[in-house]
Structures are given as structure tokens and as C-alpha cells.
Amino acid sequence: MRVVVLTGAGISAESGVPTFRDADGLWEGHRVEDVATPEAFDHQPSVVHRFYDARRAALLAVQPNPAHHALARLEAALGDDLLVVTQNIDDLHERGGSTRVLHMHGELRSALCRGCGGRSPWDHELADLPPCPRCGVTELRPDVVWFGEVPYEMERIQQTLDRTDLFVSVGTSGAVYPAAGFVQYAGRRGARTLELNLMPSEGTHLFDEARHGPASELVPAWVDEVLG
Ligand code: BJW
């Protein structure tokens, strides 16, 4: 069985990483257009840098939860037949033991150079405008995908969805495209579709089945079911 699992902020919520659109979410106190668009970065780079520098620092203090570990357990059993596509820019899947993970919205622990286009592993602040380790130009930005930019790995994601038997969405509101459209894309190609989310997402009616509750309980229970 070939499985694609799409994850969103909800899978990391119980690790202590805030989601975006829930009450007390990440964008409370920030307007989305102030921090999550290329235009915002052009107009107020220091505000945007501080927002991502704070999130990068906070990431060091959190740990993967049972939902991340369960997906790693599933990968150990399915190998190449499992692909995790995450919208999250944290590295909790990898720290939970997963290796087959695509970060379609980029990664917090990476910097993107607007000069040479290179992506470099990055654990420091960007607000003090350090030079790019590759070309030396001081044009580094967070390596994340903002509104209006094209997500990473779209071709590989589409090809994998074309031949998946089961598409599972975990902890995402279904408010942001193209990820929100994957359920219909996979369903039209014959995949069974399952939603695992704290509450019904915007697209919950598009799934063959939906289960609602915390990811730390739903995901391990579903993985046990698949492996059983
Ligand atoms: C739990 C839980 C627990 C809580 N257990 N669950 C009009 C119509 C259609 C589309 C568009 C449109 N106008 C513009 C667009 C396109 C636009 C878009 O979608 N806009 C919408 C606002 C409509 N999209 C884009 O611009 C994208 N690019 C694009 O489309 O390019 C064109 C193209 C595509 C493909 C091929 C070729 C060309 C880019 C989108 C970039 C999104 N970037 C962000 C920021 C990343 C950096 C950062 O992290 O700061 O990505 S926005 C933000 O939202 C972030 C997230 O990855 C993304 C999704 O959020 P997510 O993960 O779903 O979080 P929440 O908070 O929304 O939901 C959490 C869920 O968890 C909730 O349901 C909770 O209930 C649940 N939960 N606790 C289980 N314990």
C-alpha cells in the first residue's frame, strides 16, 4: 500500500509549537501580510527576520510528540511506500525519526540567499544580516514559502499523489492551497482519503473518512491499525 501523509501545524501543536489560525495562534498580534508575503519582507525585513528568528530559537526547546514518532514507525514498516509531505517548517518529523519528508513550505533551520539562490543550513539569527556562506552577499532571507510564492517539490508531490492508495491529512485547517487541494487530487486518482484533525477542517466533507481528536492520540492509533 502506498501512502502519502500531509501534515500541518496541528501535528506539532502538542509539542508546543503554535498553530497559525487557532485562537492563540502564531499570527495573533501579526497581520499575515506583515510577515508571510515577499512584499512584507521587502518593506519591513527586520520585523520579518525577528518573527522567524524567534520561532527558530523556540524550535530548539521543543520535542517531537507521539504523532511524529508514530509516522516514523510507519516509515520503518512501509519504507519507500510512505511519503510525508509537511507544510511545517519545523524539523520535528526528522527529529522523530522520519527520513522521507518533503517540506513544501520550506524549513526554519535553513536560509535562502536572494543573491545566489543557494539554500544553507541555518541555526542562527538572520536579523543581523550575516553574509551568505556560499557567495558572501548579505541577502539572506528565511527559507520559507510565503503567499504568492511557489511551494517546493510540487512535481515530486504530484507524481507521488498520482500513484498513492491512501492519502491522509493530519493537523491542517485546509485553508491554504495548493496543499488544501491534494485531497481532491488524490481522490480523483483513486486514493482513499482520511482526515485526522482536532476538529473538522474547511475541507472535511471532501474526505472519505474523518476522525477528530488530538494528533498525539489519533495518529498512533491509526498507525497501529495500518500495521496490524
Ligand atoms: C490539531 C491540533 C492537535 C490543532 N491535533 N490537530 C484564492 C483561492 C485559492 C487559492 C488562492 C487564492 N488566493 C491566493 C491563493 C493561493 C494562496 C492561498 O492558498 N491563499 C489562501 C489564503 C486562500 N497560496 C499560495 O500563495 C501558495 N503558493 C501558490 O499557490 O503558488 C502557486 C502555485 C502552486 C503550485 C504550483 C504552481 C504554482 C503558497 C502558500 C504559502 C503558505 N505559507 C505559510 C507560511 C510558511 C512559513 C511560516 O511557517 O511562517 O505556510 S502560511 C501558513 O499556512 C503556513 C502553513 O504551512 C499554512 C497552513 O496552515 P496549517 O498548517 O493548516 O495551520 P492552521 O493553523 O491553519 O491549522 C492547524 C489545524 O490543526 C487546525 O485545523 C486545528 O484544528 C488543528 N489542530 N491542534 C490535531 N493537537
Boltz pocket constraint, residues with backbone or C-beta under 6 A from the ligand:
constraints:
  - pocket:
      binder: B
      contacts: [[A, 7], [A, 8], [A, 9], [A, 10], [A, 11], [A, 13], [A, 14], [A, 19], [A, 20], [A, 21], [A, 22], [A, 25], [A, 36], [A, 87], [A, 88], [A, 89], [A, 105], [A, 144], [A, 145], [A, 146], [A, 147], [A, 148], [A, 149], [A, 150], [A, 151], [A, 154], [A, 170], [A, 171], [A, 172], [A, 173], [A, 174], [A, 175], [A, 176], [A, 177], [A, 178], [A, 196], [A, 197], [A, 198], [A, 199], [A, 200], [A, 201], [A, 213], [A, 214], [A, 215], [A, 216]]
      max_distance: 6.0
